[in-house]
């Protein structure tokens, strides 16, 4: 199982990568961690004529807080988020997600930005990015633009990146006040795509009522699904069992999975409900609100 | 460029630093690292599933990063140091992990063992005293179809103990004053 032949260009800076993209246009694909692209190429599902490798772009491997955001460079590996103590303390949704993407060895090479650019509706980072209200930074010859994640993830394996643009960074807003989250995933075995999964992030005000809510689903449609109705329902509420139940019902309603060997449509829709409820309870427990997870 | 134009997909020479030795090889850009290593005569790196799942092909990049070498191109590895199972130990001088897999019967057919050893080595590098659960989790991307994993976990734990003891002995040896170095900082009481 070998990929189709391609030409390989190793970039040493974002500018070099942009130059290669400008030269080769739609023929070229960016290679970051390669843990989704290379398997797709081996199955000949992807046949780029040119690969532009970011492996030599050392200055895109960062993870830091700046301007009220956690900024994650395009070459930052999943494992870096997974093991970062600050992320664990303040961005629990991201730590949870980082711990269940593929398997531990794949996470040592796979990148967060690369996974988002791959835009697989069964990939875990998409729903997490929706729930956390992430923003993608796209760089081109004419400068940088910010793309809210809802606009970035267009469809299965399709993003709103224009030709000649390079995704250089994803930004996660730094939670203010009491914020916690949770990523809940059902998989047949380690390394499998989600049968169903849910990303949840909650911020509570002084009075214990929800001031921000993010709820999104993996493997529940042609792209990761934001559960708008659940987010609206949660706002201003205390995280009681009744509220959690009602919000999770909205997840079942909006989930639009396909049947496969992992389960039927009905089962997967119900698991979306169950996982949103579990995620809300886990977030509540992390926030110390007394609802038992 | 149009799809009909050919790109430079021809063979190119890469120099891979494997187990401390430079290996020059002619590869295509699409040559996967696992196959390049095996073509170089290093048959310890196994290809099992061919789908990035089983971990039989795990090698270490730059000493500490485990990577599935079937899901990485050889050209990507240029400029990095690669460690394969051949670089772990030798028949006359087994690495504590290899000795422990032997002692604990941590293998039956042996096909997954090189990948298990390399993944375990990476784990003990950042977590020298793991719980059984942590061992199971970190090795969850390495499949074994024989053992049922219990003896693999035992083997990793034995190796972890041996490596901790060795590290402690080395630290103590470093604290003993010698004529050439004088008393090391924080030296023996």
Interface residues (C-beta under 8 A of the other chain):
Chain A: X1 X2 X3 X4 X5 X6 X7 X8 X10 X23 X24 X25 X27 X31 X34 X35 X38 X39 X41 X42 X49 X50 X51 X53 X55 X56 X83 X102 X103 X104 X105 X106 X108 X109 X190 X191
Chain B: X1 X3 X7 X8 X9 X28 X29 X30 X31 X32 X50 X51 X52 X53 X55 X58 X65 X66 X67 X68 X71 X72 X73 X75 X76 X79 X119 X122 X126 X137 X138 X139 X140 X141 X142
